[in-house]
Amino acid sequence: MSNRDNLRKRTGATTPASTSIEDKDTNQSNNNNDKNNASTDYKSGTNWVHEGGIEANPYLFVLIVVSPFLSLLLAYITSPELADLSDTLSWRATHPLTEMVPACISNVPTCVTSTLSAGASVLPTLAGAKWVLSFMAVALVLERTLPGKIDFGPETATGHVPQYVDNGVAHCFVYSMLFFMGSNLGPCGGVEDRSLLLPAAVGNFFDKTGVCDVYHHPYSFGILYDLFPSGLAFLNIFGILFCVFLTYKGIHFPSTQDNGSSGSWVKDYLWGTELYPRVFGLDLKRFINCRFSMTFWQLAGFSFCYRSYILHGNVMDWGLFFAALSQYLYLVKFFLWEMGYMRSIDIIVDRAGYEIQWGCLVWVPAVYTFHSRFTVQNPSGLSFGMALAIFILSMAGVLLNYAADRERDVFRASKGKCLVWGSKPRYITAKYTIVDRETGKASEKTSLLLASGFWGMARHFQYFFELTAAYSWCILANPAQNGMLVMFYAVFLTLLLVDRAKRDTEKCRLKYGKYYEEYCDLVPYKIVPGIF
């Protein structure tokens, strides 16, 4: 039997009437020469995506090879160490095209040596490691203790339905409060520091209770900037080793049937061997992707803003402040929508391997905060009015992104019995098949594909709004003054979302077959209506 027929068996595509599902299972087993049993069949554990990572995108492999070093280099570029050397260098990081590149071309050997030396100088320290592990420990405690209703992710091709405690919003605000209260700006900080944001009565109350006699060494609110290089270096090593563990676990001790080895240890390590790994009931993907990565990003902006404020003589950088505020609110939106994220391609398609887990542990802190981190040493110089205008644009992107995601969530929850933009929604009822890997039993399921509202304009119109916010955040770092390096995150996100839209299309074609083709006829554009 051809691979195409095998795909049809597991999707909504039409199968020949003369061949039953049971016959196909028998033929598949014969063609594989009984090498793959139900617990090790790789394709049946990939949730309709048989190719991923380096097979699907060879450019991704190049990025993966250089990403550990590149992340360290990005940390170095925004560090105080580089700022201290600025007077002795022939180039400035704020002029990458007019100074950095020409200086590198004029003396390539020195450029290569200096670049390698710069990245290698970013080393882990005990203080950085302790802070990262403490940050994770607090997130773990909140993950385990905060209440929330039970919610579920979408059913996989093997019939597994992931279960979650929906406590993301509580985590978001409780963690923010704890981070602030435990810092020098909190009630146990010095009188001068805590008076910046807290009423004197609050500090006096904590002094009288004796709490500050026990907790008398609060950390600086700017700690996420101060320990960023050493913390990131530790995360780099931790992330690489953690992904070795995930690779081994997915093959030998999987949590669900959505697992298996591709036969290539390189691909297994990079793309992962398991879709929903759990340890002692802890969902590792959600913990790393959301509770660590997104929380770090959310708090980093204001931490950087505080460090900039102190560094530049108590002068507020309005570009950095409004970028921090917009990103914080964006991530409040993220935690409000967290269960929607648990139904996204990152979770239901991408396995827990280096690409996703190392990416969330290291790449997100290094790249997603780069533009804000850069302006600590290189202020944006934007006026309050200009920064406010860009902030408003960014918030329009954030709110419309949430509105699009919310529209689909309401549609799914009501099973299509709702109004979209004041009218009955247009949708496709798509059928697909799941197969239990242990019994071989096949079951037919249905999904509703929304083709109205935002989702009738483009299949991933929410990405356009997300990019609107991302470009706004980077522009708040003032690329006209600080150079094009500050646009790195926005450009990377553009490439990421275009690739993600492509992979989602491929996955849905495999899952839904002819039904998805009908959907694409109704909604022909991927991200930008009328253009792409």
Secondary structure, 3 states (H helix, E strand, C coil): CCHHHHHHHCCCCCCCCCCCHHHHHHHHHHHCCCCCCCCCCCHHHCCCCCCCCCCCCHHHHHHHHHHHHHHHHHHHHCCHHHHHHCCCCCCCCCCHHHHHHHHHHHCHHHHHHHHHHHHHCCCCCHHHHHHHHHHHHHHHHHHHHCCCEEEECCCCCCCCCCEEEECHHHHHHHHHHHHHHCECCCCCCCHHHHCCCCCHHHHHHHHHHCHHHHCCCCECCCHHHHCHHHHHHHHHHHHHHHHHHHHHHHHHCCCCCCECCCCCHHHHHHHCCECCCEECCEEHHHHHHHHHHHHHHHHHHHHHHHHHHHHCCCCCCHHHHHHHHHHHHHHHHHHHCHHHHCCCHHHHCCCCCHHHHHHHHHHHHHHHCHHHHHHHHCCCCCCHHHHHHHHHHHHHHHHHHHHHHHHHHHHHHCCCCCCECCECCCEEEEEEEEECCCCCCEEEEEEEEECCCHHHHCCCHHHHHHHHHHHHHHHCCCHHHHCHHHHHHHHHHHHHHHHHHHHHHHHHHHHHCHHHHHHHHHCCCCCCCCCC
